[in-house]
Amino acid sequence: MGFIRHYLLAVQFFTRIPVTGRLAAWVGYSPAMLRASAAHFPGVGWLVAIAACAVAAASGTLLHGRIGSALVTAALCTIATVLLTGGFHEDGLADVADGLGGSAERNRALEIMKDSRVGAFGAMALVLALLTKVALLALLDAYSGTALLMALVGGHVWSRFCPLVLVRLLPHVGDTATSKSKQLADQISRSALAVALAWCFLPLALVFYAQGATFLITSVAASWLALLWMGRLFARRLQGFTGDCLGATQQVCEIAFYLGAAAALP
């Protein structure tokens, strides 16, 4: 029951799926539970991947053979994921871009990141990230529907494991009084990280079975390189991470996974 409660708490925190009323009362809440729910972040990726794949499959069936169908399908499944998550991670990407782009001074950058308004750097980062994501998904779909579906399955799950590595390696530097992520991302144990990795096993195994080792290895390696780059950037500029940094890392690693998948196509 504890496993299910922690998972539902992660769903409640990271998506717009309603966990309310009696169900929310049964799930409960405490800072310790919220911290434990971080291990199920990749499990939330299962739901996001299922939604994206369902929309992609429906769009591919309805628009099959039409000019530009791959681009429309890529755009629709991206919209579905944003609606399901409420743009939670995209918002983090915009805040990080505004903070790091707006000031080279650490404290000022952190202050800018707490501002809910989107600035020029954030807007550019969002537009470029969404354009890149849609373009890569369209490229994958133009090759085969299976390649698109496997990229979505692997990308949404694996990219939600990557930020947890930052939680393990870097200190949290957000404002402890106002940060929404402090209790969630303050620390993560090795056992919780192992649970998060276990959530990735079946989706990655499915990617391997459907698309082969090269597709999987290239995709995971690309997202891992993106994670290392993001970790180095946050360690150098901020001496740690904030909740926005985790959202930005998820987005960058997801895009990198799609890039690796596209590069692996014959």
LINJO-V799281 format. One record per backbone hydrogen bond with DSSP energy under -1.0 kcal/mol. NH is the residue of the N-H (numbers start at 0). CO is the residue of the C=O. Records with the same first field share a line. If there is no record, write none. Layout:
# LINJO-V799281
NH = CO  CO
This chain:
# LINJO-V799281
4 = 0
5 = 1
6 = 2
7 = 3
8 = 4
9 = 5
10 = 6
11 = 7
12 = 8
13 = 9
14 = 10
15 = 83
22 = 19
24 = 20
25 = 21
26 = 22
27 = 23
33 = 29
34 = 30
35 = 31
36 = 32
38 = 35
39 = 36
40 = 37
43 = 39
44 = 40
47 = 43
48 = 44
49 = 45
50 = 46
51 = 47
52 = 48
53 = 49
54 = 50
55 = 51
56 = 52
57 = 53
58 = 54
59 = 55
60 = 56
61 = 57
62 = 58
65 = 62
68 = 65
71 = 67
72 = 68
73 = 69
74 = 70
75 = 71
76 = 72
77 = 73
78 = 74
79 = 75
80 = 76
81 = 77
82 = 78
83 = 79
84 = 80
85 = 81
86 = 81
90 = 86
91 = 87
92 = 88
93 = 89
94 = 90
95 = 91
96 = 92
97 = 93
98 = 94
99 = 95
100 = 96
101 = 97
102 = 98
108 = 104
109 = 105
110 = 106
111 = 107
112 = 108
113 = 109
114 = 111
122 = 118
123 = 119
124 = 120
125 = 121
126 = 122
127 = 123
128 = 124
129 = 125
130 = 126
131 = 127
132 = 128
133 = 129
134 = 130
135 = 131
136 = 132
137 = 133
138 = 134
139 = 135
140 = 136
141 = 137
142 = 138
143 = 139
147 = 143
148 = 144
149 = 145
150 = 146
151 = 147
152 = 148
153 = 149
154 = 150
155 = 151
156 = 152
157 = 153
158 = 154
160 = 157
161 = 157
163 = 160
164 = 161
166 = 162
167 = 163
168 = 164
169 = 165
172 = 240
178 = 174
184 = 180
192 = 188
193 = 189
194 = 190
195 = 191
196 = 192
197 = 193
198 = 194
203 = 199
204 = 200
205 = 201
206 = 202
207 = 203
208 = 204
209 = 205
210 = 206
211 = 207
215 = 211
216 = 212
217 = 213
218 = 214
219 = 215
220 = 216
221 = 217
222 = 218
223 = 219
224 = 220
225 = 221
226 = 222
227 = 223
228 = 224
229 = 225
230 = 226
231 = 227
232 = 228
233 = 229
234 = 230
235 = 231
236 = 232
237 = 233
238 = 233
239 = 233
240 = 170
245 = 241
246 = 242
247 = 243
248 = 244
249 = 245
250 = 246
251 = 247
252 = 248
253 = 249
254 = 250
255 = 251
256 = 252
257 = 253
258 = 254
259 = 255
260 = 256
261 = 257
262 = 258
263 = 259
264 = 261
